[in-house]
Amino acid sequence: MLDQTAIADTLGQHYDLAPSLETAEQLGAIYARMRRVVPPEDWAIHAPYVAAINRLKQARNAVILAHNYMTPQIYHGIADVVGDSLQLAIEATRVEADVIVQCGVHFMAETAKILNPAKTVLIPDMEAGCSLAESITPEGIAEMRRRYPGAPVVTYVNTSAEVKAASDICCTSSNAVQIVAALEAETIIMTPDKYLAQNVAQQVPQKNIVWYDGSCIVHEQFTAQELREFRDWNPGTRIIAHPECPPDVVAEADFSGSTSGIIDYVAREQPEKALLVTECSMASNTSDALPGIEFVGPCNMCPHMKKITLEKVLWSLHSMEGAVEVDSQVAEGARQAVQRMIDLSRRAGA
């Protein structure tokens, strides 16, 4: 576990991190991207960290990849690339920098390392895990193969390298339907998210999809009754749900898609009011870019994603601690599963 007190003391000896209105004003162009959701007083606190990180990543020849669930000060303030799991995996194959800092959870950093074995991949907090990833093991994959002999295993990228290596191909929430539909087998195993698998099954009825009993702590909390009541109280609100939500929740939504799909939908449709049935930072990170939309309603915070902070990012670049390593044999198996996904997605998109 990181000693935050010691880290703060050390960073304070090397960087001027005191709240600064002057620095906040100097970084006004960055602040404009998050003005609706980050108060000026908070920006004066964040700005010195953003300035220090952006200088240091240049010195380290580093690039920062940030998932859509990162806080606005990370997403808009320091990230070079933002996106969902598929976008980040694809961009990781294009990185030319020597160092990759993954602002997300551990499996994302592993994926970046798998695709860039010669580069240094840092995660600002090694304990930024994922309840969904932790729900499945290679032994769980083996058991599913025994129950459904010959069926290919499609594994969500929200998994460990060992689980990816035990699978045939990976998928993300944005390409799961595409990947499952493209496979020749009639019976297909999907792991570990049962709700994603059930939602995919409704869209690909020609396949017999079987699934592992895993779920995301953020998305499994939403209920269909909650959405029905919210719609009654707020008529006209457009409801957009992530496919990791239970199928009855997705059925209540006007649209369902990956985090990038959600962003694209609200930008295209421009509803007056929108309820994003996913992690809280989604609305925060799109708010300023879509000033005509009022984002309303409940959301659920991911405690794992929120372990990544500006202070921890600065520490990772300063100390170069938090390097992610993957056993070479495991990495090769996992790389093949991820690369098959990327290749199939690129072919389908061509």
N, C-alpha and C positions, 0 to 999 in steps of 0.2 A: 504494500500500500504506500502511495506517495505521502511524504511528510510535507503537507502544504505549508506549515509554518516555516520550515527550513527552506523550502523552495521560494517562498515569498521574500525571506530575508536575503537569500542569495541573489535573486533577480533584482531586488532593490539596490544591491551594491553595484550592479552593472548597467541598469537602465533607469531612466527617470520615469517612474510609473505613477507619480502623484497625479490626482485628478487635475486636469488642465483645460480651462476654457479656451486658451490660446491654441492648443493642439486640436481641440474639438472644432474650432473655427477653421483651422488649416485643412482639416479633413472634411470640410463641409460637403464636398461632392459625394463622398462615401456616405455621409450621414443622410443625405437626401434620399437614399435608397431605403431607409428604415425609419424615417421621421415620424410616421404615423404610429409606430409601435414602440419606439425607444425614446423615452423622455430626454430632453436636453441635459438634465442633471445626470442621468445615467450615461449619456454619450460622453460627457466630460470625464467620467471614470473609465470608460472603455477605450477612448481615443488614444491615450498613451500606449496601451497594449497593442492596439492595431498598428500604430506607427512603428513600434519596436519590432513587431513580427514581420511587417512588410519590408523593413530594412534588412532584417536578419535572413529572411528567406532568399533575398537576392545574394547576400554574402555566402550563403550555404549552397547556392544553386538548387533551391528546393521549390517544389510545387505543392500546393495544398489542394487536396480533393475533399469536398464537403458534401455530405448527404443532405437531402432536402429537409431533414429533421433537425439540423443544427440551428442554434439560436441565430437571430438576425445579425448580431455583431460578428459572428463567425461567417455566416452565409454570405453576407454583403460586404463585410469589412476586410476579410483576409483571404477568402477562397479564390483560387484561380479557376477551378472547375467545380460546378455544382450539378447535382442531378440525382436520379434514382440509382438503384443498384446496377441496372443494365448500363446506363450512361456512364457511371463511374468505372465499371469494368472495361468498357470499350475505350474510354479515355486513358485508362491505365496502360493500355497497349501502345499509346501514342506519346507517352511522356518521354521527354528528352532530358529532363533535369536529373541530377545525380541522386537527389533525395525526394521522396514522396512522403508527405505528412497526410495521413488519413484521418480526417475529422468525421468520424462515424463510429461504428462498433468493430469489435475485433475481427469478425469474419470478413469484413470489407478490407481491412488491412492485410489479412492473409491473402485475399484474392489479388490485391495489388502486388504483393510479393511473389505470388505464384506466376503472375504474368510478367514480372520484372525481377527475375532471380538475381541479377547482377547489381540491382540498385538497393540503396538503403531505404527501407520503408519504416516509418515511425508511426506509432499511435500514441497520442498524448496521455492516455490512461489505459494501461493493460487490463484493468478491471471493467472496461466498457464492453460488457458482454451482450448477450441476446438470449432471452428466455426461449425463443423459438429455436435458435441454433442449439441450445443446450438440451432440447427435448429429444434429439435424435443422435444415435451413435452408429458406428459401422456395424455393430452387432444388430442394431435395429434394422439396418438395411438388409443384412444377411437373413434375418428372420422373415422379412417381407419377400425376399427372393425364394425362400423355402415354401412359403405359402402360395406363391404365384410363380411357379417355375417357368422360365422363358420370357417373362414380362420385363420390358426395359424399365429402369429406374430413372425417373425425372426428379432431380433434387433441386429444391429452391436454393438460391444463392445464400440465403440466410442460414448457412450451415458451416461447420468446421471444414478444414481442408481434408481431414480424414474421411469425413462423410462424403464430400465431393469425390474423393478418389475411389470410394466404394460404389459410385453411381455411374450411369451411362452418359448422362447429359444433364446440364443444369438448366434452370429457367429463372426468370424474374416474374414479378407480377405483371409487367408490361408485355412479356412475350410468352407466357405460359400457354395460352390458348394456341398460339401459332406453333409452338414446339410440339405440343401434344398432338395437334392435328396433322403435323408433318410426319410423325412416326408411323411406320408400317404396321406395328403390332396392334392387335385388337384390344388386349388388356394391357394397361399401363399403370405402373406404380408411381404415385406422387408422394414425396416426403418433403418436409415433415408437417406442412401446414394443411390440416384437414379442411379448413374453410376455403382456402384458395383452391384446393382440389375439387371440392364440392361445387364451387362457383364455375370452375373450368368445365366440369362434367356437364353442367347445364348448357354450356355453349358448344360443346363437342359431343353431342349425344351418340354419335357413331362409335365412340370409344367406350370401353368398359374401364373406367378409372377407379382404382382402389387407392386408399390413402392410409397414411400413418396418423396416429392420434396426437398431433401437436397443434399449437396455436400461439398467437402473439398476445402478450398481456395487454397491449394497447388496444388492439382491435376487437378482441373477444369480449370486452366490457360493454360495447355498444349493444343496445337491444332494439328490436323492431318497434316495440311499444313506445320506447323513448322517442323514436323518430316520428311515429304517428302523432304522439301528443305534441311534439314540437311543431309539426306541420299545422295542427289544429290551432295552436297558439300564434303561429306566425305564417299565415297563408301567403303564398307567393314566393316563399323561400325555396331556392333550388338546393336540393340535397345531393351531395356527391360523396360516395363511399369508396373506401379502399377494398379490394377483393380479399384481403385477409379478414374482413368482417364476416360474421355468420351469414349464410345465404338469405335468411329472412330479413336481415338488415339491408343487404344489397338489393333485395326485391323492393324495399321501400324507397330506395334512392332513385333519383332522376338519371344518374350516371354513376358508373363504377369504373375505376381505373387505377393504375399505378400512380405514384406521386407525380411523376412527370406528366402522366395522362390527366391527372386532376388539374395541374397547372395549365396545361394546354386547353382543357375544357372551359375553365372559368375565363381564361383570356379570350377564347373564341366566342363564347356565349354571352359574356358580360351581363350576368343576371344582376338585378338590383340588390338582392340579398343572397348569400350563399352560406350553407352549412357544410363544412368539410369534415366528414366522418373519418377522422384519422388523427395523427399526432398534432399537437397544438402548434408547433412551429410552422406547419404548412401555411396556415392563414397569415401568420406574422411575416413570413418571408415573401409572400406575394402581395401583401397589402398595399405598399407604396407604388408598386408597378401597375396596380389596378385600382386607382383612386375612386372610380365610379361604383365599386362594389362594396357593400357592407357585409363583412364577414361576421356571422352571428352563431350563437349556439354553443353546445358543449363540445369539448375536445378532451383527449386523454394524453397526458405527458408520458414520454418514455424515459424512465429513470436511467437507463443505460446510455442513451444518446446524450443525456444532459450531464453525464460525467465529463464530457469534453468541454473545456472552458478556455477562454483566451489565455489565462495564466498558465494552464497546462500545455497549450500549444507553444507558447513562448519558451517554457522550460524545455520542451522536447527539442526545439531548434537550438536552444542555448547549450544544453548538455549532450544532445544527440543520444539521449536515453530513450528507451521504449522501442528499440528495433525489433521488428517482427521477423522471426525465422520459421521456416517450414522445412521439415525433413525432405531431402531431395527426391526420394522415391515416392513419398506421399504427394509432394508438389507436382511431380510429373503426371500422376494419375488425376489429380485435381485439375491441373492445367488442361488436360485433354477434355475433361467434362465441361469446363468453362469455355474453352476454345470452340468446341462443337456448338455450344449455345451461341457464341458470338458469330461464328461463321454462318449458322442457319439464319440468324436474325438479319445479318447483312444481305444474304441471298434473297430473303423474303422481301427486304426493303428496297432491293435494287429495281 
